[in-house]
Amino acid sequence: SALQSKDAIVKDTAVSVRANFGLPDWLMRTFMTKGGVGRSTFELMQLSAAPLLKVVFYLVRCLPWRFKNMCAVSSWKLWLALHRILPASIFRRGISDSVSLEVHAMHNVMWWFRLFPCPIWSMRFALSQLSMNFPPQGAPVEWIDSPTTPGLRSAYVRVLPPSEAKPRVLLWAFGGAFVAGDVEGNMGPAEHYGRKLGCDVFLVDMRLCPESKVQDAVLDLYRGYEWLLQRVPAENIVMLGISSGGGSVVRVLQLARSDDATRREYFGDRRPLPRALPQPAGAILLGAFVDYTKVGDGIQRNSAFDWIVSPRVVESIAELQNELGGGAHLLHLCSPLLQDMTGLCPLMVSVSEHEGLFDEDVALAAKAKAAGVDVVLSATPFLCHVFQLFSCYLPEAAEEELRIFEWVKSKGGVWA
């Protein structure tokens, strides 16, 4: 599909939307306003439960992926069955009446998390469990230790059978607003994409903030891409970035075709300075986080609807914002949206119209198109940030996943 303008997208789906189950603002204010009695109560609840939660999280991490998947799927089937028999006026209170029953059911689980604080340790646990939805299927994994950064371990997942031909490879950049995310938690979804696309997958490990900076994460991804190019040609590679991983993918693509001076300005005293690299066959951006200079109006507006980028998440990231790039003066340099888009590979930008990052992803696609980049913007209404990762539960997400696979195959060459 052709790139659409933001106005056209909104006009096509101009229906009423409902926040917070349709509850009145005066009732929700005590839970959403700093110092409110309701908000303070939930903060106290989490504070008192935190030691126990950390023990539970540790135990959950130790469980096998298949067992966790069985529990999640069984619980989901029961929850969905309950929604089919109970009154729609009570249980179908998601953002819009036009969404599937599954979206209403997911909303009724996910909404409640916005009432609690969102410390980094809880974000890191949640994003470490993505493989619960798509447990790894046993493909051989080659672990790649970083030669420059001790502790980083990327994973090359061999989905394809051995062959003399150079394999197709999906380079996977996990998300988590730069403060969370890991390789193991993304292994299952990445292998799922690899099997659907008929390619191997390379999951690049990246350092996290606030222990490190955005530039460190981008450098890790850059070096991962550089390592992969020693195995396969650029036309055999498609990149996929989730949220902050999508922003990192765009920044890698920009730096890969820039001159040494630009890369030196970005990476500072980090050595060795990476060399210029060829562009891959394409890049998939799932709800890409691409502007780090401010909390935009779109984030503020859509956080009322977004299950993932909720007001509490926005607050947590905003508190760390100036630290992400090593100071407010460097955030402009770090932000992919504010850089030149000339010469980038084809992009597919997949986003929800009602997620926090919609506005900046529309702006990214428009700027890239104006620079002559082959861009497809796929916008789906009424869903949350990175809804694409819920394709095993939500039919709307499964449809978008198919559009992503079709786009990759449309790139031709070894991907056809």
VOPAGU-2260 file (C-alpha; in pm, 1 decimal, decimal comma):
REM VOPAGU-2260
SITE   aa  ch    i         X         Y         Z
SITE  SER   A    0       0,0       0,0       0,0
SITE  ALA   A    1     113,7     354,1     -67,7
SITE  LEU   A    2     230,9     592,5     197,9
SITE  GLN   A    3     -67,9     774,9     345,8
SITE  SER   A    4     -69,6    1111,2     514,9
SITE  LYS   A    5    -154,0    1130,5     883,9
SITE  ASP   A    6    -472,6    1327,0     804,3
SITE  ALA   A    7    -586,5    1062,0     558,1
SITE  ILE   A    8    -528,1     783,1     805,6
SITE  VAL   A    9    -722,2     955,3    1080,5
SITE  LYS   A   10   -1004,2    1048,5     844,2
SITE  ASP   A   11   -1045,7     689,0     726,8
SITE  THR   A   12   -1108,3     569,0    1082,7
SITE  ALA   A   13   -1288,0     870,1    1226,6
SITE  VAL   A   14   -1502,9     700,8    1488,6
SITE  SER   A   15   -1547,0     772,2    1854,8
SITE  VAL   A   16   -1289,6     626,3    2091,7
SITE  ARG   A   17   -1322,2     535,1    2456,3
SITE  ALA   A   18   -1053,0     570,6    2723,9
SITE  ASN   A   19   -1046,3     400,0    3064,1
SITE  PHE   A   20   -1350,9     178,2    3003,3
SITE  GLY   A   21   -1549,0     496,5    2937,2
SITE  LEU   A   22   -1524,2     596,6    3303,7
SITE  PRO   A   23   -1564,2     970,9    3371,7
SITE  ASP   A   24   -1252,1    1185,4    3406,0
SITE  TRP   A   25   -1347,2    1299,2    3755,7
SITE  LEU   A   26   -1337,4     938,3    3873,1
SITE  MET   A   27   -1006,0     858,2    3702,3
SITE  ARG   A   28    -832,3    1178,3    3814,7
SITE  THR   A   29    -749,4    1046,2    4161,8
SITE  PHE   A   30    -565,8     750,4    4004,7
SITE  MET   A   31    -381,5     946,5    3734,7
SITE  THR   A   32    -283,8    1270,7    3910,0
SITE  LYS   A   33      33,3    1291,2    4117,8
SITE  GLY   A   34     -64,0    1310,7    4483,3
SITE  GLY   A   35    -412,3    1168,0    4419,4
SITE  VAL   A   36    -545,6     934,6    4686,8
SITE  GLY   A   37    -605,8     653,6    4437,7
SITE  ARG   A   38    -262,1     688,5    4281,0
SITE  SER   A   39     -89,7     701,9    4619,7
SITE  THR   A   40    -275,3     388,0    4727,4
SITE  PHE   A   41    -150,1     188,2    4429,0
SITE  GLU   A   42     202,5     320,4    4479,9
SITE  LEU   A   43     194,8     202,8    4839,8
SITE  MET   A   44      58,1    -136,2    4732,6
SITE  GLN   A   45     344,8    -188,2    4489,6
SITE  LEU   A   46     606,7     -61,8    4731,7
SITE  SER   A   47     495,0    -308,6    4998,4
SITE  ALA   A   48     469,2    -595,1    4749,3
SITE  ALA   A   49     798,0    -524,4    4566,6
SITE  PRO   A   50    1017,5    -774,5    4760,3
SITE  LEU   A   51     766,8   -1053,8    4700,3
SITE  LEU   A   52     721,7    -954,6    4334,6
SITE  LYS   A   53    1096,1    -974,9    4274,2
SITE  VAL   A   54    1102,1   -1327,9    4415,5
SITE  VAL   A   55     804,8   -1426,9    4198,1
SITE  PHE   A   56     967,3   -1272,1    3891,0
SITE  TYR   A   57    1285,4   -1469,3    3957,0
SITE  LEU   A   58    1091,3   -1794,5    3984,7
SITE  VAL   A   59     894,4   -1721,4    3666,6
SITE  ARG   A   60    1219,3   -1658,9    3478,7
SITE  CYS   A   61    1334,7   -2008,4    3578,1
SITE  LEU   A   62    1031,4   -2185,4    3429,3
SITE  PRO   A   63    1055,4   -2348,4    3082,6
SITE  TRP   A   64     916,0   -2143,5    2794,6
SITE  ARG   A   65     678,6   -2418,0    2682,0
SITE  PHE   A   66     527,1   -2447,3    3029,0
SITE  LYS   A   67     480,2   -2070,2    3050,3
SITE  ASN   A   68     323,0   -2070,0    2705,0
SITE  MET   A   69      83,8   -2349,7    2801,7
SITE  CYS   A   70     -27,8   -2155,1    3109,2
SITE  ALA   A   71     -67,9   -1832,3    2912,3
SITE  VAL   A   72    -263,6   -1992,3    2627,4
SITE  SER   A   73    -490,8   -2190,1    2862,0
SITE  SER   A   74    -565,7   -1881,0    3069,0
SITE  TRP   A   75    -633,0   -1679,1    2753,6
SITE  LYS   A   76    -881,3   -1934,9    2621,5
SITE  LEU   A   77   -1073,7   -1929,9    2949,6
SITE  TRP   A   78   -1068,6   -1549,1    2961,9
SITE  LEU   A   79   -1191,0   -1526,5    2603,3
SITE  ALA   A   80   -1468,2   -1779,2    2668,1
SITE  LEU   A   81   -1583,5   -1566,1    2960,6
SITE  HIS   A   82   -1606,5   -1263,5    2733,7
SITE  ARG   A   83   -1823,6   -1456,7    2489,1
SITE  ILE   A   84   -2092,7   -1536,4    2745,1
SITE  LEU   A   85   -2100,5   -1225,9    2965,9
SITE  PRO   A   86   -2282,9    -901,3    2877,5
SITE  ALA   A   87   -2113,3    -693,9    2609,1
SITE  SER   A   88   -2207,2    -374,2    2792,1
SITE  ILE   A   89   -1972,7    -475,8    3073,2
SITE  PHE   A   90   -1696,0    -673,5    2907,4
SITE  ARG   A   91   -1659,6    -498,5    2569,7
SITE  ARG   A   92   -1526,6    -167,9    2695,4
SITE  GLY   A   93   -1208,9    -131,1    2490,5
SITE  ILE   A   94   -1112,5     174,1    2289,5
SITE  SER   A   95   -1372,6     114,5    2016,4
SITE  ASP   A   96   -1679,2    -101,0    1958,2
SITE  SER   A   97   -1538,1    -190,7    1616,2
SITE  VAL   A   98   -1244,0    -397,4    1745,6
SITE  SER   A   99   -1248,8    -774,3    1781,2
SITE  LEU   A  100   -1362,5    -951,6    2094,8
SITE  GLU   A  101    -999,0   -1049,8    2148,2
SITE  VAL   A  102    -890,3    -685,2    2164,1
SITE  HIS   A  103   -1157,8    -611,2    2425,3
SITE  ALA   A  104   -1042,4    -912,0    2627,6
SITE  MET   A  105    -676,9    -806,9    2607,8
SITE  HIS   A  106    -768,6    -450,8    2703,1
SITE  ASN   A  107    -946,7    -579,4    3013,7
SITE  VAL   A  108    -623,4    -743,5    3129,9
SITE  MET   A  109    -365,6    -488,5    3023,1
SITE  TRP   A  110    -545,3    -169,2    3127,9
SITE  TRP   A  111    -493,3    -227,4    3500,6
SITE  PHE   A  112    -114,5    -200,8    3477,7
SITE  ARG   A  113    -145,0     174,4    3416,2
SITE  LEU   A  114    -248,9     221,1    3777,8
SITE  PHE   A  115      84,6     100,9    3915,4
SITE  PRO   A  116     429,5     264,7    3904,0
SITE  CYS   A  117     658,5     131,6    3632,1
SITE  PRO   A  118    1012,3      98,1    3774,0
SITE  ILE   A  119    1289,2     -28,6    3548,4
SITE  TRP   A  120    1307,5    -367,8    3722,6
SITE  SER   A  121     943,4    -441,0    3638,8
SITE  MET   A  122     987,0    -327,1    3277,3
SITE  ARG   A  123    1289,7    -551,7    3239,1
SITE  PHE   A  124    1099,0    -849,6    3371,2
SITE  ALA   A  125     798,2    -790,8    3145,6
SITE  LEU   A  126    1010,4    -755,6    2832,0
SITE  SER   A  127    1216,5   -1061,3    2922,1
SITE  GLN   A  128     904,0   -1275,9    2887,8
SITE  LEU   A  129     804,5   -1213,7    2523,6
SITE  SER   A  130     904,6   -1567,6    2430,3
SITE  MET   A  131     612,6   -1684,4    2643,6
SITE  ASN   A  132     386,2   -1602,1    2347,4
SITE  PHE   A  133     605,4   -1781,8    2092,0
SITE  PRO   A  134     822,7   -2036,3    2273,8
SITE  PRO   A  135    1144,3   -2126,6    2087,7
SITE  GLN   A  136    1097,8   -2435,1    1871,9
SITE  GLY   A  137    1443,2   -2581,6    1913,8
SITE  ALA   A  138    1633,2   -2428,4    1623,5
SITE  PRO   A  139    2012,3   -2450,0    1675,7
SITE  VAL   A  140    2154,4   -2134,1    1835,6
SITE  GLU   A  141    2509,2   -2006,5    1795,6
SITE  TRP   A  142    2602,9   -1764,2    2073,1
SITE  ILE   A  143    2832,5   -1481,8    1964,9
SITE  ASP   A  144    3033,1   -1310,0    2239,4
SITE  SER   A  145    3114,9    -945,4    2171,9
SITE  PRO   A  146    3490,4    -900,9    2109,2
SITE  THR   A  147    3477,2    -541,5    2236,8
SITE  THR   A  148    3215,7    -536,7    2515,1
SITE  PRO   A  149    3240,1    -811,3    2780,5
SITE  GLY   A  150    2904,5    -956,9    2878,5
SITE  LEU   A  151    2724,1    -900,0    2549,4
SITE  ARG   A  152    2606,7   -1223,4    2382,6
SITE  SER   A  153    2420,5   -1208,8    2054,2
SITE  ALA   A  154    2242,0   -1513,7    1915,1
SITE  TYR   A  155    2241,6   -1651,8    1561,1
SITE  VAL   A  156    1937,5   -1880,2    1523,1
SITE  ARG   A  157    1975,1   -2134,2    1241,3
SITE  VAL   A  158    1621,9   -2175,8    1111,5
SITE  LEU   A  159    1726,0   -2286,3     761,5
SITE  PRO   A  160    1886,1   -2626,6     694,7
SITE  PRO   A  161    2259,6   -2622,1     608,0
SITE  SER   A  162    2326,9   -2519,0     248,4
SITE  GLU   A  163    2612,4   -2401,3      28,7
SITE  ALA   A  164    2411,7   -2091,0     -61,7
SITE  LYS   A  165    2434,8   -1783,7     158,4
SITE  PRO   A  166    2127,7   -1777,9     384,5
SITE  ARG   A  167    1871,5   -1502,4     418,2
SITE  VAL   A  168    1897,5   -1344,1     763,6
SITE  LEU   A  169    1661,1   -1128,7     965,8
SITE  LEU   A  170    1860,9    -900,6    1197,3
SITE  TRP   A  171    1648,7    -846,7    1509,8
SITE  ALA   A  172    1682,5    -540,6    1736,5
SITE  PHE   A  173    1479,9    -574,7    2057,2
SITE  GLY   A  174    1286,2    -287,1    2212,3
SITE  GLY   A  175    1232,8    -152,4    2561,9
SITE  ALA   A  176    1277,0     227,9    2552,5
SITE  PHE   A  177    1654,0     165,9    2583,9
SITE  VAL   A  178    1609,4      66,0    2950,1
SITE  ALA   A  179    1480,6    -290,3    2903,1
SITE  GLY   A  180    1479,3    -581,8    2659,7
SITE  ASP   A  181    1710,2    -878,2    2605,7
SITE  VAL   A  182    1804,2   -1147,0    2355,0
SITE  GLU   A  183    1654,4   -1449,2    2530,1
SITE  GLY   A  184    1316,3   -1284,8    2581,2
SITE  ASN   A  185    1300,1   -1210,6    2207,4
SITE  MET   A  186    1426,7   -1549,7    2091,0
SITE  GLY   A  187    1081,1   -1702,5    2046,8
SITE  PRO   A  188     920,3   -1416,6    1848,1
SITE  ALA   A  189    1234,2   -1383,5    1635,9
SITE  GLU   A  190    1237,6   -1755,7    1553,8
SITE  HIS   A  191     864,9   -1731,5    1470,2
SITE  TYR   A  192     939,7   -1456,8    1215,8
SITE  GLY   A  193    1232,6   -1655,2    1079,8
SITE  ARG   A  194    1018,3   -1962,7    1018,2
SITE  LYS   A  195     744,2   -1757,8     849,8
SITE  LEU   A  196     994,6   -1578,1     625,4
SITE  GLY   A  197    1216,7   -1880,4     564,8
SITE  CYS   A  198    1535,2   -1724,2     699,1
SITE  ASP   A  199    1786,4   -1741,6     981,7
SITE  VAL   A  200    1766,4   -1480,0    1256,7
SITE  PHE   A  201    2043,6   -1282,2    1424,1
SITE  LEU   A  202    1945,9   -1123,1    1756,3
SITE  VAL   A  203    2193,9    -852,8    1853,3
SITE  ASP   A  204    2259,3    -795,0    2221,4
SITE  MET   A  205    2268,1    -426,7    2316,9
SITE  ARG   A  206    2360,6    -240,0    2631,9
SITE  LEU   A  207    2083,6     -75,4    2832,0
SITE  CYS   A  208    2031,0     264,3    2992,0
SITE  PRO   A  209    2088,8     412,3    3242,6
SITE  GLU   A  210    2395,8     190,0    3293,0
SITE  SER   A  211    2500,2     283,7    2937,4
SITE  LYS   A  212    2386,4     537,2    2677,5
SITE  VAL   A  213    2182,9     529,7    2357,8
SITE  GLN   A  214    2504,0     563,4    2156,2
SITE  ASP   A  215    2633,8     243,1    2317,8
SITE  ALA   A  216    2322,9      50,9    2214,7
SITE  VAL   A  217    2347,2     184,3    1858,6
SITE  LEU   A  218    2717,2      95,8    1846,6
SITE  ASP   A  219    2637,9    -259,6    1959,9
SITE  LEU   A  220    2378,3    -292,5    1684,0
SITE  TYR   A  221    2617,1    -139,5    1429,6
SITE  ARG   A  222    2887,8    -388,0    1521,5
SITE  GLY   A  223    2635,7    -671,4    1506,6
SITE  TYR   A  224    2543,5    -570,1    1152,2
SITE  GLU   A  225    2912,5    -541,6    1064,2
SITE  TRP   A  226    2971,8    -895,0    1195,5
SITE  LEU   A  227    2677,3   -1032,3     997,6
SITE  LEU   A  228    2806,1    -876,9     675,6
SITE  GLN   A  229    3115,4   -1095,7     708,9
SITE  ARG   A  230    2887,0   -1397,9     667,0
SITE  VAL   A  231    2624,7   -1287,6     414,6
SITE  PRO   A  232    2589,3   -1006,1     158,3
SITE  ALA   A  233    2379,5    -701,4     242,6
SITE  GLU   A  234    2101,9    -800,1       0,1
SITE  ASN   A  235    2047,6   -1117,0     207,0
SITE  ILE   A  236    1972,4    -913,2     520,7
SITE  VAL   A  237    1650,1    -751,1     637,7
SITE  MET   A  238    1652,0    -561,3     967,3
SITE  LEU   A  239    1364,6    -555,3    1215,5
SITE  GLY   A  240    1351,7    -311,9    1506,1
SITE  ILE   A  241    1094,7    -295,6    1783,9
SITE  SER   A  242    1022,3      42,3    1947,4
SITE  SER   A  243    1362,2     176,0    2062,6
SITE  GLY   A  244    1517,2    -104,1    1858,1
SITE  GLY   A  245    1343,5      46,6    1554,8
SITE  GLY   A  246    1501,6     381,7    1632,9
SITE  SER   A  247    1839,7     214,0    1666,5
SITE  VAL   A  248    1792,0      42,3    1330,5
SITE  VAL   A  249    1720,7     375,3    1159,6
SITE  ARG   A  250    2022,0     538,0    1326,2
SITE  VAL   A  251    2245,7     248,8    1215,7
SITE  LEU   A  252    2120,9     286,0     857,9
SITE  GLN   A  253    2191,1     661,1     867,6
SITE  LEU   A  254    2538,5     618,5    1013,2
SITE  ALA   A  255    2620,8     330,2     778,2
SITE  ARG   A  256    2603,0     558,9     475,3
SITE  SER   A  257    2754,1     868,2     644,2
SITE  ASP   A  258    3115,4     986,5     641,1
SITE  ASP   A  259    3376,3     924,5     910,4
SITE  ALA   A  260    3331,4    1271,1    1059,8
SITE  THR   A  261    2959,6    1212,1    1118,3
SITE  ARG   A  262    3020,8     875,8    1278,7
SITE  ARG   A  263    3298,8    1024,4    1491,8
SITE  GLU   A  264    3064,7    1300,9    1609,7
SITE  TYR   A  265    2799,0    1047,7    1703,3
SITE  PHE   A  266    3013,2     782,3    1869,8
SITE  GLY   A  267    3251,9    1026,4    2038,4
SITE  ASP   A  268    3555,7     856,0    2190,5
SITE  ARG   A  269    3414,0     504,2    2146,8
SITE  ARG   A  270    3671,3     296,1    1961,3
SITE  PRO   A  271    3735,7     139,7    1722,2
SITE  LEU   A  272    3536,6     378,3    1501,5
SITE  PRO   A  273    3304,0     173,0    1278,1
SITE  ARG   A  274    3348,2     196,8     901,9
SITE  ALA   A  275    3079,9     276,9     645,1
SITE  LEU   A  276    2855,7     -18,4     555,8
SITE  PRO   A  277    2619,3    -105,5     269,6
SITE  GLN   A  278    2243,1     -82,8     318,1
SITE  PRO   A  279    2047,5    -407,6     372,6
SITE  ALA   A  280    1758,2    -521,3     151,7
SITE  GLY   A  281    1508,3    -347,2     380,4
SITE  ALA   A  282    1408,8    -263,4     735,4
SITE  ILE   A  283    1089,0    -326,5     931,7
SITE  LEU   A  284    1009,8     -76,4    1206,2
SITE  LEU   A  285     747,5    -177,5    1464,0
SITE  GLY   A  286     628,7     130,9    1652,1
SITE  ALA   A  287     973,2     289,2    1620,0
SITE  PHE   A  288    1086,3     530,4    1893,6
SITE  VAL   A  289    1270,8     796,3    1692,1
SITE  ASP   A  290    1256,6    1134,7    1872,3
SITE  TYR   A  291    1425,9    1154,0    2212,8
SITE  THR   A  292    1423,4    1533,1    2253,9
SITE  LYS   A  293    1075,9    1563,8    2406,1
SITE  VAL   A  294     761,5    1385,6    2518,5
SITE  GLY   A  295     550,0    1478,5    2218,3
SITE  ASP   A  296     183,1    1569,4    2201,7
SITE  GLY   A  297     106,4    1236,0    2036,8
SITE  ILE   A  298     254,3    1043,3    2328,4
SITE  GLN   A  299      59,6    1251,8    2578,5
SITE  ARG   A  300    -263,8    1215,3    2381,6
SITE  ASN   A  301    -248,3     845,9    2298,6
SITE  SER   A  302    -112,4     728,8    2633,7
SITE  ALA   A  303    -475,5     746,1    2746,4
SITE  PHE   A  304    -549,4     454,9    2509,6
SITE  ASP   A  305    -216,8     271,8    2485,6
SITE  TRP   A  306    -182,5     -39,5    2706,2
SITE  ILE   A  307     197,0     -34,8    2673,9
SITE  VAL   A  308     299,5     331,9    2654,6
SITE  SER   A  309      70,3     426,8    2942,0
SITE  PRO   A  310     101,1     751,9    3141,4
SITE  ARG   A  311     307,5     568,8    3404,8
SITE  VAL   A  312     553,0     440,1    3143,6
SITE  VAL   A  313     578,0     787,2    2990,1
SITE  GLU   A  314     659,8     931,9    3332,7
SITE  SER   A  315     928,7     670,6    3399,4
SITE  ILE   A  316    1105,4     729,7    3066,7
SITE  ALA   A  317    1069,6    1109,1    3088,3
SITE  GLU   A  318    1255,4    1105,2    3420,2
SITE  LEU   A  319    1552,3     939,3    3247,9
SITE  GLN   A  320    1526,3    1125,5    2917,6
SITE  ASN   A  321    1824,6    1356,4    2956,1
SITE  GLU   A  322    2042,1    1066,3    3068,9
SITE  LEU   A  323    1969,8     852,1    2762,5
SITE  GLY   A  324    2220,7    1023,1    2535,1
SITE  GLY   A  325    2456,9    1152,6    2799,2
SITE  GLY   A  326    2290,6    1491,9    2836,6
SITE  ALA   A  327    2009,5    1699,0    2687,3
SITE  HIS   A  328    2250,5    1858,5    2435,8
SITE  LEU   A  329    2312,6    1518,6    2270,9
SITE  LEU   A  330    1950,1    1405,5    2235,4
SITE  HIS   A  331    1907,8    1584,9    1901,8
SITE  LEU   A  332    2211,6    1401,8    1762,4
SITE  CYS   A  333    2076,4    1068,7    1890,6
SITE  SER   A  334    1724,2    1109,9    1749,7
SITE  PRO   A  335    1684,1     938,3    1408,2
SITE  LEU   A  336    1383,4    1153,8    1317,4
SITE  LEU   A  337    1597,9    1466,7    1324,6
SITE  GLN   A  338    1870,0    1332,7    1089,9
SITE  ASP   A  339    1906,6    1309,9     712,4
SITE  MET   A  340    1715,9    1018,0     556,6
SITE  THR   A  341    1885,6    1026,9     216,9
SITE  GLY   A  342    2010,3     693,9      85,7
SITE  LEU   A  343    1832,3     461,2     328,3
SITE  CYS   A  344    1712,7     117,2     225,2
SITE  PRO   A  345    1336,8      46,8     178,0
SITE  LEU   A  346    1140,1      86,2     500,9
SITE  MET   A  347     817,7     -59,2     630,6
SITE  VAL   A  348     683,6     144,2     920,8
SITE  SER   A  349     415,0     -50,7    1108,1
SITE  VAL   A  350     231,3     136,4    1382,3
SITE  SER   A  351    -102,2     173,0    1558,4
SITE  GLU   A  352    -293,9     495,7    1506,5
SITE  HIS   A  353    -374,7     504,9    1877,9
SITE  GLU   A  354     -32,9     427,9    2023,7
SITE  GLY   A  355     202,6     676,6    2179,9
SITE  LEU   A  356     454,9     679,5    1893,9
SITE  PHE   A  357     210,7     723,2    1605,7
SITE  ASP   A  358     286,5    1089,9    1535,1
SITE  GLU   A  359     663,0    1047,5    1521,3
SITE  ASP   A  360     637,9     736,2    1304,2
SITE  VAL   A  361     414,9     921,0    1056,6
SITE  ALA   A  362     669,4    1204,6    1056,4
SITE  LEU   A  363     954,2     955,6    1004,1
SITE  ALA   A  364     781,5     794,8     705,3
SITE  ALA   A  365     699,2    1132,0     549,9
SITE  LYS   A  366    1055,2    1261,4     593,6
SITE  ALA   A  367    1204,5     943,6     447,4
SITE  LYS   A  368     966,8     955,9     150,5
SITE  ALA   A  369    1057,9    1320,3      88,8
SITE  ALA   A  370    1425,9    1210,9      80,6
SITE  GLY   A  371    1349,5     956,5    -192,0
SITE  VAL   A  372    1334,7     647,1      28,0
SITE  ASP   A  373    1096,0     363,6     -66,2
SITE  VAL   A  374     855,8     371,9     231,4
SITE  VAL   A  375     538,6     185,5     325,2
SITE  LEU   A  376     347,3     316,3     625,4
SITE  SER   A  377     101,6      60,3     761,5
SITE  ALA   A  378    -122,2     211,8    1030,2
SITE  THR   A  379    -382,3       6,0    1219,4
SITE  PRO   A  380    -639,8     177,6    1442,1
SITE  PHE   A  381    -735,6     111,2    1804,3
SITE  LEU   A  382    -437,9    -100,4    1912,1
SITE  CYS   A  383    -143,7     -57,6    2147,9
SITE  HIS   A  384     226,0       2,7    2098,0
SITE  VAL   A  385     400,5    -298,0    1934,1
SITE  PHE   A  386      66,2    -476,8    1898,1
SITE  GLN   A  387     232,1    -682,4    1621,3
SITE  LEU   A  388     387,9    -903,2    1892,1
SITE  PHE   A  389      38,1   -1014,0    2003,6
SITE  SER   A  390     -41,3   -1192,4    1676,2
SITE  CYS   A  391    -103,1   -1520,9    1858,5
SITE  TYR   A  392    -390,4   -1354,7    2047,7
SITE  LEU   A  393    -531,9   -1071,0    1835,9
SITE  PRO   A  394    -664,6   -1118,8    1480,1
SITE  GLU   A  395    -579,7    -758,0    1394,0
SITE  ALA   A  396    -217,4    -823,2    1489,7
SITE  ALA   A  397    -211,0   -1146,2    1287,1
SITE  GLU   A  398    -334,3    -953,6     981,7
SITE  GLU   A  399     -60,3    -694,9    1023,7
SITE  GLU   A  400     197,7    -970,0    1060,5
SITE  LEU   A  401      91,7   -1108,9     722,6
SITE  ARG   A  402     128,5    -762,9     567,6
SITE  ILE   A  403     482,8    -746,6     706,4
SITE  PHE   A  404     571,7   -1085,5     557,7
SITE  GLU   A  405     423,7    -985,8     220,6
SITE  TRP   A  406     627,5    -663,8     222,9
SITE  VAL   A  407     951,4    -853,7     285,1
SITE  LYS   A  408     878,2   -1091,4      -0,2
SITE  SER   A  409     801,4    -794,8    -227,0
SITE  LYS   A  410    1165,5    -684,9    -197,4
SITE  GLY   A  411    1251,6    -950,3    -454,1
SITE  GLY   A  412    1592,2   -1105,6    -500,1
SITE  VAL   A  413    1660,7   -1381,8    -247,3
SITE  TRP   A  414    1351,0   -1269,5     -48,8
SITE  ALA   A  415    1098,4   -1333,0    -326,3
